[in-house]
Amino acid sequence: MMALESQSPQWEWYYIAGYFFIGGVSAGAYFIGSLLELFGEDKQRAVSRIAYYLAFPLICITPILLIGDLGRPGRFWHLFYSNGPGMPYMNHLSPLSVGTWALLIYSGMSFISFLNVLSADGKLRSPALAGFLNFVNRLPHKIYAAIGSFFGFFVAGYTGVLLNTTARPLWAATDPLVGSLFIVSAASTGAAAIALAMTWNKAAPRDANVRLELFDRVALIAELVLIALMIVIAGQFAAPLLRGFYGFLFLGGTVVLGILLPLGLNWFGRKPANAGHSMVMLTSVLVLFGGALLRISLVQAGQL
Amino acid sequence: MNAKGMFVDTSICTGCKACQVACKEWNVLEGEPSHFEKRPGYPYTVAANFSGRSYDNTQNLSATDWRHVKFIEQFNADRSEGRWLFSSDSCKHCNNAGCLNACPVQAIVRTDMGNVVIKQEVCIGCKYCIPSCPYGVISFSERTGTVHKCTLCNDRIHNGLGTACAKACPTGSITFGEVEDLRKKADARLAQLRGLGYDKANLYGYHEAGGLNVFYLFMDRPAVYGQPEQPVVPQDRLFRSSSITVVTAIAVGAAALISFRERGMKEQEKEREKEGKRE
């Protein structure tokens, strides 16, 4: 019998693929929000605000998933501190190690942005926090938005590089495109999450929704192109992703329901400008659903 | 550094599995959990899930099987013709080790003798080293919550002994020593076999993954023995993969800014007005 050339880590879909998705939505929302804060016009502040409201609570879920996956959860702090040399530790050859640090910094930046919008909206009035909030509000917005934006992209993309930097046949054969695919998917799901939250709140300036959908459309088309390229370069190794259960999730869920249908609804259906709230919500939910299935199918099919 | 390693000459392996047993005994490795199950009516666990179609029962390396004698059984349908090939497999202690590169917590280290060891008290069980090994050597243990593999008998070799498997091998198929000396021995053996007409005989592990400290003499192509012909250390692709991702990130950022640009909006509105007129 031929041995497998590399073994499967047997990561559970609800831990690692779940983290890839939720982390991607949070990071995508954050980098859209912070880019608009840095370079956008005042009109787009509404989008930034919603993005910051989403990014931090979502990223709070992810340590639970990541630590839950560990064989020894109580030792998670080894990721940051090595007893050997007795100092903070990072392995620059390991996307997992670098990504952990990026996630930590990103969480910090998204926390500051979160507090900032909370206090700006007058939702944090506790006198106990006043001193702290004063301090936070005095931090230069642009600087932590820039740092957060950079690490947001990092968190969105490193997970794909992490998969590509292995010897599993599917993940190795799709190198070097999964990082790009995950960044584009983070952008589309992040934009969809913002659109969904704005519509839900009925807080959406019509203009913002149109722009979000425009951006989402660009991201979805890029995603489609990257998926096609990825399948071509993977050749025979793409089989686990195209056949069987994960083929069904990937082709049926991600490609058809998560990309083609939302694109179709935008293009051939009603024009986005005239789209009602329910249409925005439907397309957003479809895009998020497709993004989740993209992570699940790629991570799990690579382990077959 | 005079790295220590092993030379596995598969041409004289008889498939006796003494190395597998010696490894289990010295390293106090329990039975492979997936090979035993509880059955109603039996007070003890019953052997199950062995391959059942080969003399090779364990089939692969695992957290409790650090050595595995591969049985390559090539027979025709009526078994009138065929051949056996044996190869005792283990961690190869690569000089460019994918597992060591991937470990985020410095649990996988190289000792002064060149062998790659997992520090059990440091490993967090993230399992990222498992897909990072191009040979599929490392495995996760549910019992300890950490990963395990051959240590090249780290305790023995640091106390002047050879590895347990090499000690137990009755034919001299596995020899322990300094890699430099072992290579001379391997070269001589290859020349001898070639001289006898075994043209397919080849040495595996001089160049793969930066050179393997545990290397092999095979009687057929490495793929026949289930070894990758061109193993790629995953981190060799890291730079390219990261660069392409960075370029994409910049493009996505630019797309976001353009989508929200004021001018683009006005053009859109103009278009919409035109469409309105047409309707």
Interface residues (C-beta under 8 A of the other chain):
Chain A: M1 M2 A3 L4 E5 S6 Q7 S8 P9 Q10 W11 F31 I32 L35 L36 F39 G40 E41 Q44 V47 D69 L70 G71 R72 R75 F76 H78 L79 S82 N83 G84 Y89 N91 L93 S94 P95 L96 S97 T100 S149 F153 A156 G157 Y158 G160 V161 L162 N164 T165 T166 A167 R168 W171 A172 D175 P176 L177 G179 S180 I183 V184 A187 D207 V210 R211 L214 F215 V218 A219 A222 K271 A273 G302
Chain B: S51 S54 D56 Q59 N60 K70 D89 G98 N101 A102 C103 P104 V105 Q106 A107 V122 C123 I124 G125 C126 K127 Y128 I130 P131 S132 C133 P134 Y135 G136 V137 I138 S139 F140 S141 E142 T144 G145 T146 V147 A223 G226 Q227 P228 P231 V232 P234 Q235 R237 L238 R240 S241 S242 S243 I244 T245 V246 V247 T248 A249 A251 V252 G253 A255 A256 L257 S259 F260 E262 G264 M265 Q268 R272
